Amino acid sequence: MNEKDKEWIDEQNRVNKVVHEIKNKLSKLNQKIGDLKERVIDIRKNFWEDVTVNLDEPDDVIETQASLKQQAEFLSERERSHGQMSEQINTLERLEDSPYFGRIDFTETGYSDVDSIYIGISSLMDENDDDFLIYDWRAPISSLYYDYPPGEAKYSTVDDEISGEITLKRQYIIRNSTIKGMFDTGLTIGDHLLQSVLGNNANTKMKSIVATIQREQNQIIRNEKSELLIVQGVAGSGKTSAALQRVAYLLYRYREVLSSENIVLFSPNPLFNSYVAKVLPELGEENMKQTTLFNYLDTQLGNRLTVETPFEQMEYYLNGTGENYETRVQSMSYKASLDFKQLIDEFGFSLEQDGIKFRNIRFRGDLLISNQQMKQYFYSLDRSLNIPLRMESLAKWLLSELNRFEKLERNKEWVVEEMELLDKSDYLEVHNELQEENRFSEDTFDDHVREEELLRKKVVADKFKPLKQKIKRMYFVDIKNTYLTFYTTDHLINKKNVKLPTRWELIRTQTVDYIRNNYLTWEDATPYLYFQKMLLGFNANRTIEHVFIDEAQDYSPFQFAYLKRIFPSSRMTLLGDMNQAIYAHALYEETLLSENIQEKHERITLVRSYRSTQPIVEFTKSFMPNGDLIEPFNRDGNKPVLMEVENRDIVNDKVLRAIEDFQTMGHQTIAVICKTMHESKMVYSRLKHSVDIKLMDEETHTFQQGLLVIPAYLAKGIEFDAVIIHNASDAEYHKELERNLFYTACTRAMHELYMISLGEPSIFIKQVPKEKYAHFKVHAIQKEQ
Ligand SMILES: Nc1ncnc2c1ncn2[C@@H]1O[C@H](COP(=O)(O)OP(=O)(O)OP(=O)(O)O)[C@@H](O)[C@H]1O
C-alpha cells in the first residue's frame, strides 16, 4: 500500500469515528425528543386539569391567572426545547452525510504540537465534550482555512491574535459518510473543487458556498467593524453568496444577542426571495427577513395611492418615445437625486411656519372640525416643536374635541332610530354592563333610564370609532394636497442656488397630473413617503441591526437616504455592480457604489467572476468600460455564439434549434432573455406552441427548472445553464444604459451564451474582438456563412 492509500484509509477511519459519534448523539437526541414530544402532548391534553381555576374572589382570580401563566410558560418552554432539539437533529443528520469539508494542521507559535482542525457546517464535540471533532466554519480558528495557504498564518479571537504555521491544508468531498475526493491545496481554496462545483448545472435555488469561500469573500463575510460596508463586485463574483454567508456568520458570532428577526435583506424582486431561501437553512440558520424596496414602500404608503412598480417604470423607460417621455425620463433622474431631496427638505422646513393642509372632519354630513380650525390650532402650538410632535398634540386635541361632540350627539334623534337596529348581542352587552355596575334591578325606573343611556352611548360610540381611528392614523393631515403645493407654488423654486432640470416646468405639470389621479410614479414614491414622514414622524426601526441591500447600484441616493432615516442605528452592507446599473437615474447620478459616496464606509472590491465560463467572461468584459479589471475564473467552455439573421421567421427557427441543442447537451435551466416584458410576451406566445416554456413576470415568486422567457431586468441576480439573447441587435441595445442591460443579460449564463441578432448586431458586440465569439450570418434562404 502506498503512502497515499494509507492516508486515504486513515482519513476514512476518522470519518467513520466521527460518524459513529454523530450517530450516538442522534440516537440520544431522538430518545429525548420522543420523551419531550409525549410530555408536550400530555401537557396540552391535561392543560386545564393542572390549572387551579377559581374566580370567586378577586384574590382567587389573581391566583388563577398566575397558575394559567405558569402552565402556559411551562408548555412553551417545552415546545421551545423541542424546536431546538429538532434543529440539532437536522444539523446532525447533515453532518452524518458530510461531516466536514476542510482540514488544516496548525502549530501555534511557541508550541510544538500540531493541531488538526477539521471544518464543517457546525461544531461537534467528542463523547466527553473535551475536544472538537469538527469546528464550525465560523469559529475564529476556521478563518485560517479561508485566509491562508500553507505557511505562516494568524487569526483573531475575541481578545487576542494567534499566530503560527499551517503545515497542511486539505479539502474533502464526503457524501454518504464516504470520502469521494480529497485534495491538498495551495494558495486558494482548491481550483479543483471550485471547478467541479461551478461546472454543475444551474440550480433553481442558490447553494451555500461554505466549502469554497475565497479569501476576498471571507473579508466580506467576517467583517465586524464597518458601519457601512460597500461591496463592488463584478457579475458572478459571489456578492449574493457572500451576503448570505455573512448573515450566517453574524448569527453565529453574535448568537447571544442577534437573531434572524434583527436582519433584513432588500432584494431585487420577489423571485429572488425564493431563489436564496435555502442557503441559510442548509447552514442550520433561519432565514432573515426579506423584502423588496417596492413592497416596503408600498406597505407604508397605504392603499389610497396606486404606486407604479420599478418594473413598470423600467418598461416605460425601455419602450417609450415622444415629448412626455423625455420629460418623464428627466424626472426619473432628477427625483433620484440629493438635490431634489434638499428641495423637499426646504419645503418641509417652510411648513413649520405655514402651509400644511388639513382635511375637514365630518360626521353624518355635518362639519365637526374644519381644516381651518385645525390649521389655526396647529400653527398656534409652540413653533420650536418639530412638525410630528405638533401633529401629535393636534391629534390629542382632535380626539378630545371628538369626545365632546360624541357626548352631544347622544341626545340626537337619529340615535333612537339606530337603537332599534341594534341586535340581541348589543342589548346583552349593555345588560351585562349594567349588572357589573351592580345597579340593575328589573323594576326600577332608574335602571331603564340608565339602560337607554348606555344604549345611546353605545350607538354613538360605534359610529365615532372609525373617525377616531382615522385621527389616530393621522388621516386629518392632507399629505397629498400639501405635497402638491410643492409643485404648484413658486416660492421655493425661484430661490437662487436651486439646481433644477431643464424640463422642470413640464415635470411639475406631469407630476401634478399623476398625483391628482392618485397615481405615484416609482420616482415619486420615495420622495412622497419621505415627505409624509417629515410631517408624521419617521418612526425609526431599531429592531433591525443589520440591513443588507443587494443590487445596490439600482438604489438612488434619495432612496438610500430614506433607508438611512428609517434604520438609523443599523449596520449596512451594500452589494452591487456599477456595470449592472440599469435604472434611468443611474444615467446622471452617481450610484451608491461610487467612490465619491459621502458616508464614511469601508469598500471591498471583487473582480473575479465565478459564474460563467472563461470564454463567456472574456466576451462580456470586452464591451464594458473597465472590463480589463474583470478576471475570469479558469473554467473552459464554448465561445459565445452570435447568429445574425435577416427576418423574424429565422429568429424563431434559430431559438428553437438552440433550445434543442442545449437540452441535448443536458442543460436544465435555459432562459430566453428579452429586453422588455413586452418583447418577452411576444416571444412566449410564438414559442409556447412548439416547446414547453414558461413566462416569468414580476408576479412570479418561484422559479422552476426548464425553459423560460424573462426580461433582462427580472433576471437580475439569478443564473441559468444556458442563455439565449433573443434579439441582440443594435436597434435593441445601443444606448448607454442598454450596455448595462445587455451585460446583465449575458452574464446570467453559466455554461452557454447564444445571441440572435435580427439585423445589424449591437454596437456592444462589435466592440468585442472577433476571436472571442463565433459569428454566423443567416440569409433569408438559410445559407450559413
Ligand atoms: N466561493 C465560491 N465557491 C463556489 N461557488 C461560488 C463561489 N463564489 C461564487 N460562486 C458561485 O458563482 C455564482 C455567482 O454567485 P453570486 O450569484 O453570489 O454572484 P453575484 O456577484 O451576486 O452575481 P450578480 O451580480 O451577477 O448577480 C453562483 O453560482 C455561486 O454559487
The ligand as a MOL file (V3000), in Angstrom:
LIG
                    3D

  0  0  0     0  0            999 V3000
M  V30 BEGIN CTAB
M  V30 COUNTS 31 33 0 0 0
M  V30 BEGIN ATOM
M  V30 1 N -16.5050 30.7790 -3.4180 0
M  V30 2 C -17.3760 30.2190 -4.2160 0
M  V30 3 N -17.4930 28.8880 -4.2540 0
M  V30 4 C -18.3800 28.2860 -5.0660 0
M  V30 5 N -19.2090 28.9390 -5.8730 0
M  V30 6 C -19.1460 30.2650 -5.8700 0
M  V30 7 C -18.2280 30.9790 -5.0480 0
M  V30 8 N -18.4150 32.2970 -5.2630 0
M  V30 9 C -19.3930 32.3930 -6.1760 0
M  V30 10 N -19.8370 31.1850 -6.5400 0
M  V30 11 C -20.9020 30.8580 -7.4910 0
M  V30 12 O -20.8960 31.8270 -8.5130 0
M  V30 13 C -22.2150 32.1330 -8.9170 0
M  V30 14 C -22.4400 33.6190 -8.7910 0
M  V30 15 O -22.5440 33.9680 -7.4370 0
M  V30 16 P -23.5000 35.1280 -6.9440 0
M  V30 17 O -24.8430 34.9840 -7.5730 0
M  V30 18 O -23.4160 35.1810 -5.4680 0
M  V30 19 O -22.7510 36.3560 -7.5950 0
M  V30 20 P -23.1650 37.8820 -7.6660 0
M  V30 21 O -21.9110 38.6440 -7.5430 0
M  V30 22 O -24.2480 38.1690 -6.6980 0
M  V30 23 O -23.6740 37.9470 -9.1580 0
M  V30 24 P -24.5490 39.0260 -9.9620 0
M  V30 25 O -24.1320 40.3920 -9.5660 0
M  V30 26 O -24.1680 38.7230 -11.3760 0
M  V30 27 O -25.9570 38.6900 -9.7090 0
M  V30 28 C -23.1310 31.2910 -8.0560 0
M  V30 29 O -23.4280 30.1100 -8.7570 0
M  V30 30 C -22.2840 30.9660 -6.8500 0
M  V30 31 O -22.6710 29.7430 -6.2650 0
M  V30 END ATOM
M  V30 BEGIN BOND
M  V30 1 1 1 2
M  V30 2 1 2 3
M  V30 3 2 2 7
M  V30 4 2 3 4
M  V30 5 1 4 5
M  V30 6 2 5 6
M  V30 7 1 6 7
M  V30 8 1 6 10
M  V30 9 1 7 8
M  V30 10 2 8 9
M  V30 11 1 9 10
M  V30 12 1 10 11
M  V30 13 1 11 12
M  V30 14 1 11 30
M  V30 15 1 12 13
M  V30 16 1 13 14
M  V30 17 1 13 28
M  V30 18 1 14 15
M  V30 19 1 15 16
M  V30 20 2 16 17
M  V30 21 1 16 18
M  V30 22 1 16 19
M  V30 23 1 19 20
M  V30 24 2 20 21
M  V30 25 1 20 22
M  V30 26 1 20 23
M  V30 27 1 23 24
M  V30 28 2 24 25
M  V30 29 1 24 26
M  V30 30 1 24 27
M  V30 31 1 28 29
M  V30 32 1 28 30
M  V30 33 1 30 31
M  V30 END BOND
M  V30 END CTAB
M  END
